[in-house]
Amino acid sequence: MSNLHDTLHRVSQRVIENSRSSRAAYLDLIAREGDNMGDRSAVSCSNLAHAYAGMEEDKPAMVAARGPNIGVVTAYNDMLSAHAPYYRYPERLKIYAREIGATVQVAGGTPAMCDGVTQGEVGMELSLFSRDVIALSTAVAMSHAMFDGALMLGICDKIVPGLLMGSLRFGHLPTIFVPGGPMPTGIPNKEKQRVRQLYAEGKADRAELLASEMASYHSPGTCTFFGTANSNQMMMEMMGLHIPGSAFIQPGTKLRQALDREAVHRVAAIGRKGNEYRPLGHCVDEKAIVNAAVGLLATGGSTNHAIHLPAMARAAGVIFDWDDLSELSGAVPLIAQIYPNGSGDVNQFHAAGGMGYVIGELLEAGLAHRDILTVGRGDLSDYAREPGLDDDTLVWREVGAAGDDTMLRPVSAPFRADGGMRLLTGNVGRACFKTSAVDPERWTVEAPARVFEDQPSVAAAFKAGELDRDVVVVVRFQGPRANGMPELHKLTPVLGVLQDRGFKVALVTDGRMSGASGKVPAAIHCTPEALGGGPLARLRDGDVVKVCAVTGTLSTTADLEARDAAPNPHEQLGTGRELFGMFRRFADGAEQGATAMLATGGM
């Protein structure tokens, strides 16, 4: 067993120290909640009658309190391909529970918007704050004093972070996250990207683009690129919140069903009345958060987690920031390359060894905490194996060597010596730069700025030929308080075309980029945001801006202090945006998680 890497130890100890008072307060909270909501027998008969009325064949077992009652929070909808497989899950989970004398109730549902559907549309301005809505919905579902454990059905972008943030407020309960799995592989990713770029250049029509996209996103299951959704699944494995190896098993398979069955049986076994009490609030501690960050860096995961990870940590009383993430990035090697960072998708990644291989390598190198409390039968070592079926029996096997060295490499011979993210700082602010998807020759761009305040204006300038030069494209007033911090994924093809024409191009924004973005150097999540007088609000066309991931620099030679800040041009009306005014008004910065809920809740 390897000793911990010095950097992992140092960062972990700093996180523990910075979190000392907030973590103690959180643990006190869930201890009190466990005492206050610990037994259904204390609930009044009228309350119980309401809760049991719709349960039909499970009603006698619930009345007799024969076994634990498991609450399910589901993000099912069939507009979101990743969640479409959850349609029949409640029926199946109830059957699995009856096998062991337990019961299952759907405690509630949460919204589950698809960023892939809202990209470039005004609905994307609700996306980030949907995470807080999901957390609130989860809390409403779990507020009924009826449950001895919980199962969370969710996969995609804001959904897993929201489910975790909400369920952590009920951290006295054992809780397992149940993924649905990725759809089968579609057309090659290079072909999809080729058609997108041809369309951006006007060389392919809308029918060709739609046909290409539908050949990629083609059936129920999670999209197969390594964006935020699949990064979520990776992080749940690194934190020990899945049944080991569950992340990337496809929907509808016998193995998928066996893992789902195991999740029900396991959550029933780790309640407070048994001998293996594993409450969620003790599973998600400082070490688990650091493990999630390490996994993000080792696999080149989504930049969205630079926002989600601090927010999830805060919900458990843990303080984790971009300094911690950046320092870890200097020590954690990139050992996986999955599209958009590589050519293969998550199905090919899983076939090559997947998370079992990644976790085994990180543990062997002392780059992950082995001794975390997981929902499995042991520590994180259990997650360094892969699940399979021996006849119909669920078993776990050793992974062995990587099956494809274009997708997975050992820590001793990584794709890159450091992780996938850098912190940039300077007189323009603090920002994140995803290095894992960008050619190192493009890590430094210094050029005159062209300042925009929305995505359509960038597209119009591109079509007019105004960006055919070395340029730092600044898109401001895209932060959480300005307009909800939408993803700006529609910029990627346009900026990619300019880069392919031989120009030095970079993006600077207080908005987000999709977890699927890559190729073009980008300083994103810039904080403080433009709204409220952040430096971005004082930049002007022609100011020379330097974006450098080598030195960690985000700066300009312009005298920003001598200028007035530009006003916010956005009117937040329509598509329900006016309903989210309180979220925008009270949101804190991107580095803190861009959340009004935690900020106003004293967390």
C-alpha positions in Angstrom: 0.0 0.0 0.0 1.5 3.3 -1.1 1.8 6.3 1.2 -0.1 9.4 0.3 1.5 11.8 -2.2 2.9 14.9 -0.4 0.6 17.3 -2.4 -2.5 15.2 -1.7 -1.6 15.1 2.0 -0.9 18.8 2.2 -4.1 19.9 0.3 -6.2 17.5 2.3 -4.8 18.8 5.6 -5.5 22.4 4.5 -9.1 21.5 3.5 -9.6 19.8 6.9 -8.2 22.8 8.8 -10.2 25.3 6.8 -13.3 23.2 7.3 -12.9 22.6 11.0 -15.7 24.7 12.4 -18.1 24.3 9.5 -17.7 20.5 9.3 -18.2 20.2 13.1 -21.4 22.2 12.8 -22.6 20.0 10.0 -21.9 16.8 11.9 -23.7 18.2 14.9 -26.7 19.0 12.7 -27.0 15.5 11.2 -26.6 13.9 14.6 -29.5 15.9 15.9 -31.5 15.1 12.7 -30.8 11.4 13.2 -32.2 11.6 16.7 -35.2 13.7 15.7 -36.2 11.7 12.6 -34.8 8.4 13.6 -37.9 6.1 13.9 -41.3 6.0 12.2 -42.8 4.6 15.3 -42.7 8.1 16.8 -44.8 9.5 13.9 -48.5 10.0 14.6 -51.0 7.4 13.3 -52.7 10.0 11.1 -49.4 10.9 9.5 -48.6 7.2 8.9 -52.0 6.5 7.4 -51.5 9.3 4.8 -48.1 7.9 3.9 -49.2 4.3 3.7 -52.5 4.9 1.8 -51.2 4.5 -1.7 -48.9 1.6 -1.1 -51.3 -1.3 -1.8 -49.4 -4.7 -1.5 -46.6 -3.1 0.6 -49.0 -1.7 3.1 -49.0 -4.7 5.5 -45.2 -4.7 5.6 -45.1 -1.0 6.4 -47.7 -1.2 9.1 -45.8 -4.1 10.7 -42.5 -2.2 10.3 -40.9 -5.4 9.0 -37.9 -3.7 7.4 -36.4 -0.4 6.3 -38.4 1.9 4.1 -36.3 3.4 1.4 -37.1 6.8 -0.1 -36.4 7.3 -3.8 -35.9 10.7 -5.3 -36.1 10.5 -9.1 -35.1 13.0 -11.8 -36.9 10.9 -14.5 -38.2 12.5 -17.7 -38.0 11.3 -21.2 -37.0 14.6 -22.8 -33.6 13.9 -21.3 -32.1 10.8 -22.8 -29.9 9.9 -19.8 -33.0 9.9 -17.5 -35.4 8.1 -19.9 -34.3 4.7 -18.6 -35.6 5.6 -15.1 -39.2 5.2 -16.3 -39.6 1.7 -14.9 -37.2 2.0 -12.0 -39.7 2.5 -9.2 -41.5 -0.7 -10.1 -38.2 -2.7 -10.2 -36.8 -1.1 -7.0 -39.9 -2.1 -5.1 -39.5 -5.7 -6.3 -35.8 -5.8 -5.2 -36.8 -4.3 -1.8 -39.5 -7.0 -1.2 -36.8 -9.7 -1.6 -35.2 -8.6 1.6 -38.3 -7.5 3.5 -37.9 -3.8 2.8 -40.1 -1.3 1.1 -39.6 1.5 -1.4 -41.5 4.7 -1.8 -40.9 7.4 -4.4 -40.5 10.3 -2.1 -40.5 12.9 -4.8 -39.3 14.1 -8.2 -37.0 16.8 -9.2 -36.7 18.8 -12.5 -34.0 17.6 -14.9 -33.3 20.0 -17.6 -31.0 19.1 -20.5 -28.2 21.6 -21.3 -27.9 19.9 -24.7 -31.4 21.1 -25.5 -31.1 24.6 -24.1 -27.6 25.4 -25.5 -27.6 28.8 -27.1 -31.3 29.4 -26.0 -32.5 31.7 -23.3 -33.6 28.6 -21.3 -29.9 28.0 -20.6 -30.0 31.0 -18.2 -32.0 28.8 -15.8 -29.6 25.9 -16.0 -27.1 26.6 -13.2 -29.8 27.6 -10.8 -31.8 24.5 -11.6 -29.1 22.8 -9.4 -30.4 24.8 -6.4 -34.0 24.0 -7.4 -33.1 20.3 -7.5 -31.5 20.5 -4.1 -34.6 22.2 -2.7 -36.8 19.5 -4.4 -34.7 16.8 -2.8 -35.1 18.4 0.6 -38.8 18.6 0.2 -39.0 14.9 -0.8 -36.8 13.8 2.1 -38.6 16.1 4.7 -41.2 13.4 5.4 -40.0 11.5 8.5 -40.7 8.2 6.8 -37.4 6.9 5.5 -34.5 4.7 6.8 -32.4 5.3 3.7 -32.5 6.9 0.2 -31.7 6.2 -3.4 -31.0 9.1 -5.8 -31.9 8.6 -9.4 -30.0 11.2 -11.4 -27.1 11.5 -13.8 -26.7 14.7 -15.7 -25.1 18.1 -15.4 -26.8 20.0 -12.5 -28.8 17.0 -11.3 -26.3 14.9 -9.4 -24.8 18.0 -7.7 -28.3 19.2 -6.8 -29.4 15.7 -5.5 -26.2 15.5 -3.4 -26.5 19.0 -2.0 -30.2 18.3 -1.0 -29.6 14.8 0.4 -26.6 16.0 2.5 -29.1 17.9 4.6 -30.4 14.5 5.6 -26.9 13.1 6.0 -27.9 10.9 8.9 -29.5 8.6 6.3 -27.6 6.0 4.2 -27.9 7.2 0.6 -26.8 5.5 -2.7 -26.7 7.2 -6.1 -28.1 4.9 -8.9 -26.9 5.7 -12.4 -28.7 4.6 -15.5 -25.7 4.2 -17.8 -24.6 5.5 -21.2 -26.3 5.0 -24.6 -24.4 2.8 -27.1 -21.7 4.5 -29.2 -22.9 6.5 -32.2 -21.0 8.0 -35.1 -17.3 8.8 -34.5 -16.8 12.0 -32.5 -14.4 13.4 -35.1 -17.2 13.1 -37.7 -19.6 14.9 -35.5 -17.1 17.7 -34.9 -16.3 17.9 -38.6 -19.9 18.5 -39.6 -20.4 21.1 -36.8 -17.4 23.0 -38.1 -18.6 22.8 -41.7 -22.0 24.2 -40.6 -20.3 27.0 -38.7 -18.4 27.9 -42.0 -21.6 27.7 -44.0 -20.4 24.6 -45.9 -23.1 22.2 -44.5 -26.8 22.9 -44.3 -29.2 22.4 -41.3 -30.5 19.0 -42.6 -26.9 17.6 -42.7 -26.2 19.0 -39.2 -29.4 17.5 -37.7 -28.7 14.1 -39.3 -25.2 14.1 -37.9 -26.3 15.1 -34.4 -29.1 12.5 -34.3 -26.6 9.8 -35.3 -24.6 10.8 -32.2 -27.4 11.3 -29.7 -29.6 8.4 -30.8 -31.2 6.4 -27.9 -32.0 6.3 -24.2 -28.9 6.6 -22.0 -26.3 9.2 -21.1 -24.6 11.0 -24.0 -21.3 9.3 -24.5 -18.8 12.2 -24.5 -17.0 13.0 -21.2 -18.9 16.1 -20.3 -20.5 17.1 -17.0 -22.9 14.1 -16.9 -20.3 11.5 -17.2 -17.9 13.5 -15.0 -20.6 13.3 -12.4 -20.6 9.5 -12.6 -16.8 9.4 -12.3 -16.9 11.6 -9.2 -19.6 9.4 -7.5 -17.3 6.5 -8.0 -14.3 8.4 -6.6 -16.4 9.4 -3.5 -17.7 5.8 -3.0 -21.4 6.8 -3.5 -22.2 4.2 -6.2 -22.3 0.5 -6.0 -18.7 -0.1 -7.2 -18.3 0.0 -10.9 -21.8 1.2 -11.7 -21.0 4.3 -13.6 -20.8 3.2 -17.2 -22.9 0.0 -17.5 -25.4 0.5 -20.3 -29.2 0.6 -19.7 -31.3 -2.5 -20.1 -28.5 -5.0 -19.6 -28.6 -7.8 -17.1 -25.5 -6.3 -15.4 -27.2 -2.9 -15.1 -30.2 -4.6 -13.4 -28.0 -6.6 -11.1 -26.2 -3.4 -9.9 -29.6 -1.7 -9.4 -30.7 -4.6 -7.3 -27.5 -4.5 -5.3 -28.1 -0.8 -4.6 -31.5 -1.5 -3.0 -30.2 -4.4 -0.9 -27.1 -2.4 0.1 -28.9 0.7 1.2 -31.2 -1.4 3.4 -28.1 -3.1 5.0 -26.3 0.1 5.9 -29.0 1.8 8.0 -28.6 2.8 11.6 -30.4 -0.3 12.9 -27.8 -2.6 11.4 -24.1 -3.3 12.1 -22.8 -1.3 9.1 -24.2 2.1 9.6 -22.9 4.3 6.8 -24.7 7.6 6.7 -24.2 9.9 3.7 -22.9 12.8 5.8 -20.0 10.7 7.1 -19.3 9.3 3.6 -19.0 12.7 2.1 -16.1 14.2 4.1 -13.0 16.2 3.3 -11.1 13.2 1.9 -14.0 12.2 -0.3 -14.2 15.7 -1.7 -10.4 15.7 -2.4 -10.8 12.3 -4.1 -13.5 13.7 -6.4 -11.2 16.6 -7.4 -8.4 14.1 -8.1 -10.6 12.1 -10.3 -11.7 15.2 -12.2 -8.0 16.0 -12.9 -6.9 12.5 -13.7 -9.6 12.1 -16.3 -9.8 15.6 -17.7 -13.3 16.0 -16.5 -15.8 18.8 -17.0 -14.9 22.4 -16.0 -18.4 22.8 -14.6 -17.2 20.9 -11.5 -14.9 23.8 -10.6 -18.3 25.4 -9.6 -20.2 22.3 -8.5 -17.5 20.7 -6.3 -17.1 23.7 -4.0 -20.9 23.8 -3.7 -21.3 20.1 -3.0 -18.5 20.4 -0.4 -20.2 23.3 1.4 -23.4 21.3 1.7 -21.3 18.9 3.9 -19.5 21.6 5.8 -16.3 21.3 3.8 -14.5 24.3 2.3 -12.8 23.6 -1.0 -11.6 26.2 -3.5 -9.8 26.8 -6.7 -6.4 27.1 -5.0 -6.9 23.5 -3.7 -8.0 22.3 -7.2 -5.0 24.0 -8.9 -2.5 22.7 -6.4 -3.8 19.2 -6.9 -3.6 19.7 -10.7 0.1 20.2 -10.4 0.5 16.7 -8.9 -2.2 14.6 -10.4 -1.3 13.2 -13.9 -3.7 13.0 -16.7 -4.2 9.2 -17.2 -7.4 9.1 -19.2 -8.2 10.7 -22.5 -11.9 10.6 -23.4 -13.7 12.7 -26.0 -13.5 15.7 -26.3 -10.0 15.3 -24.8 -9.4 12.1 -26.8 -10.9 10.2 -29.6 -12.8 7.4 -27.8 -16.1 7.8 -25.8 -17.1 6.6 -22.3 -18.1 3.1 -23.6 -14.6 2.6 -25.1 -13.1 4.0 -21.8 -15.1 1.5 -19.8 -14.1 -1.4 -22.1 -10.4 -0.4 -21.7 -10.6 -0.6 -17.9 -12.6 2.5 -17.0 -12.9 3.7 -13.5 -11.6 0.5 -12.0 -8.3 1.0 -13.7 -8.2 4.8 -12.9 -8.9 4.2 -9.2 -6.4 1.4 -9.0 -3.7 3.5 -10.5 -4.4 6.5 -8.3 -4.5 4.4 -5.1 -1.2 2.6 -6.0 0.5 6.0 -6.5 -0.9 7.5 -3.3 -3.0 10.0 -5.2 -6.4 9.1 -3.7 -7.6 8.5 -0.2 -8.2 4.7 0.3 -9.6 5.0 3.8 -12.9 6.8 3.0 -16.3 5.5 4.2 -18.0 4.2 1.1 -21.5 2.8 0.5 -19.8 -0.5 -0.5 -18.6 -3.2 1.7 -15.1 -1.8 2.2 -13.0 1.3 1.4 -12.1 2.8 -2.0 -10.2 -0.4 -2.9 -13.5 -2.0 -3.8 -13.9 0.6 -6.6 -10.6 -0.5 -8.2 -12.4 -3.6 -9.5 -15.0 -4.1 -12.2 -18.4 -5.7 -11.9 -19.6 -8.7 -13.9 -21.9 -11.6 -13.8 -21.0 -15.2 -13.0 -24.1 -16.9 -14.4 -26.6 -14.5 -12.7 -24.6 -13.7 -9.7 -23.0 -10.2 -9.4 -19.2 -10.5 -8.9 -16.3 -8.1 -9.0 -13.1 -8.9 -10.8 -9.6 -7.5 -11.0 -9.2 -5.0 -13.9 -5.6 -5.7 -15.0 -3.7 -3.7 -17.5 -5.3 -1.0 -19.6 -6.9 -2.4 -22.7 -6.3 0.7 -24.9 -3.3 2.9 -24.3 -4.8 5.7 -26.4 -7.5 6.0 -23.7 -5.8 4.9 -20.5 -2.2 5.0 -19.3 -0.5 4.3 -16.0 0.5 7.0 -13.6 4.1 6.1 -14.5 3.6 7.0 -18.2 0.6 9.5 -18.3 -0.7 11.5 -21.2 0.4 14.6 -19.3 2.4 15.0 -16.1 -0.2 17.3 -14.5 -4.0 17.4 -14.3 -6.5 19.1 -16.5 -7.1 22.4 -14.9 -5.2 25.6 -14.0 -6.1 28.6 -12.0 -5.4 31.9 -13.8 -5.1 35.1 -11.8 -4.3 38.8 -12.5 -5.9 42.2 -12.8 -8.7 40.7 -14.9 -9.7 38.4 -12.1 -9.5 34.7 -11.2 -10.5 32.1 -13.8 -10.3 28.4 -14.7 -8.4 27.1 -17.8 -9.0 23.5 -18.9 -5.5 22.5 -20.2 -6.3 18.8 -20.8 -8.2 19.6 -24.1 -5.9 22.3 -25.4 -2.6 21.8 -27.3 0.2 23.1 -25.0 1.4 25.3 -27.9 -1.9 27.3 -27.4 -1.6 27.7 -23.7 -0.4 31.3 -24.1 -2.3 33.9 -26.1 -1.7 37.6 -25.9 -3.7 39.7 -28.3 -6.1 42.7 -28.5 -9.5 42.1 -27.0 -12.9 42.2 -28.7 -15.6 42.7 -26.1 -19.1 41.2 -26.4 -22.0 40.8 -24.1 -23.8 37.8 -25.6 -23.1 34.8 -27.9 -25.1 36.0 -30.9 -23.0 39.1 -31.2 -19.9 36.9 -31.4 -21.4 34.9 -34.2 -22.4 38.0 -36.1 -18.9 39.5 -35.9 -17.5 36.2 -37.0 -19.8 36.0 -40.1 -18.8 39.6 -40.9 -15.1 38.7 -40.9 -14.4 41.0 -38.0 -12.6 38.4 -36.0 -10.1 37.2 -38.7 -7.1 38.1 -36.7 -5.3 37.3 -33.4 -7.9 38.0 -30.8 -9.0 37.5 -27.2 -12.8 37.3 -27.4 -14.3 38.6 -24.1 -17.9 37.7 -23.4 -19.0 39.4 -20.2 -22.2 39.8 -18.1 -22.5 36.0 -18.2 -22.0 35.5 -14.5 -24.4 34.0 -12.0 -25.8 37.4 -10.8 -26.0 38.9 -14.3 -27.9 36.2 -16.2 -27.6 32.9 -14.4 -24.2 31.9 -15.8 -25.2 30.0 -19.0 -22.9 27.7 -20.8 -21.4 29.3 -24.0 -20.9 26.1 -25.9 -22.1 27.7 -29.1 -18.9 29.7 -29.2 -16.7 26.6 -29.6 -17.2 26.0 -33.4 -16.8 29.6 -34.3 -13.6 30.1 -32.3 -12.4 26.7 -33.5 -12.7 27.9 -37.1 -10.6 31.0 -36.4 -8.0 28.9 -34.7 -7.9 26.5 -37.6 -7.3 29.5 -39.9 -4.0 30.1 -38.1 -5.0 32.9 -35.7 -4.2 33.0 -32.1 -7.5 32.9 -30.3 -8.6 32.8 -26.7 -11.9 33.2 -24.8 -12.3 35.1 -21.5 -15.7 35.0 -19.9 -17.5 35.1 -16.5 -19.8 32.5 -18.0 -19.4 28.7 -18.3 -18.3 26.5 -21.1 -19.9 23.1 -21.6 -18.2 20.0 -20.2 -17.9 19.0 -23.8 -15.8 22.0 -24.8 -12.2 21.8 -25.7 -9.6 22.8 -28.3 -9.7 26.6 -27.9 -7.9 28.1 -24.9 -10.5 29.6 -22.5 -10.4 31.5 -19.2 -13.8 30.8 -17.9 -15.9 31.3 -14.7 -14.0 34.6 -14.3 -14.6 36.1 -10.9 -15.5 38.7 -9.7 -18.1 38.8 -12.5 -18.7 41.8 -14.6 -22.0 42.7 -12.8 -21.1 44.7 -9.8 -18.0 46.3 -11.3 -15.7 43.3 -11.8 -12.7 44.0 -14.0 -14.4 42.5 -17.1 -16.9 45.4 -17.0 -14.0 47.8 -17.6 -12.3 46.1 -20.5 -12.7 47.8 -24.0 -12.1 46.7 -27.6 -8.4 46.8 -28.3 -7.1 46.3 -24.8 -4.2 43.8 -24.9 -5.2 40.8 -22.8 -2.9 37.9 -21.8 -4.2 34.4 -21.1 -1.4 32.1 -20.1 -1.9 28.6 -18.5 1.9 28.2 -18.2 2.4 31.1 -15.8 -1.2 31.1 -14.5 -1.8 34.7 -15.8 -5.0 36.5 -16.7 -4.1 40.2 -17.2 -4.3 43.3 -19.3 -1.9 46.2 -19.8 -4.9 48.6 -19.7 -5.5 50.8 -16.7 -8.9 49.4 -15.6 -9.1 51.3 -12.4 -9.4 54.6 -14.3 -12.5 53.5 -16.1 -16.2 53.3 -15.3 -17.8 49.9 -15.4 -20.2 49.1 -18.3 -23.8 48.5 -17.3 -25.5 45.1 -17.4 -27.3 45.0 -20.8 -29.5 42.0 -20.0 -33.3 42.1 -19.2 -34.2 39.0 -17.4 -37.8 38.5 -18.6 -39.4 35.6 -20.4 -38.9 31.8 -20.4 -39.5 32.0 -16.6 -36.3 33.9 -16.0 -38.1 36.5 -13.9 -39.0 33.7 -11.4 -35.3 33.2 -10.7 -34.6 36.9 -9.7 -33.9 35.9 -6.1 -31.3 33.3 -7.3 -29.5 35.9 -9.3 -29.7 38.6 -6.7 -28.3 36.5 -3.8 -25.8 34.2 -5.7 -22.3 34.2 -4.5 -19.2 33.9 -6.7 -18.3 31.1 -9.1 -15.4 29.9 -6.8 -17.8 29.5 -3.9 -20.2 27.5 -6.1 -22.4 30.3 -7.5 -25.3 29.5 -5.2 -27.9 31.7 -3.6 -29.3 28.8 -1.6 -26.2 28.0 0.4 -25.2 31.7 0.7 -28.5 32.7 2.3 -28.8 29.4 4.2 -25.6 30.2 6.2 -23.6 27.4 4.7 
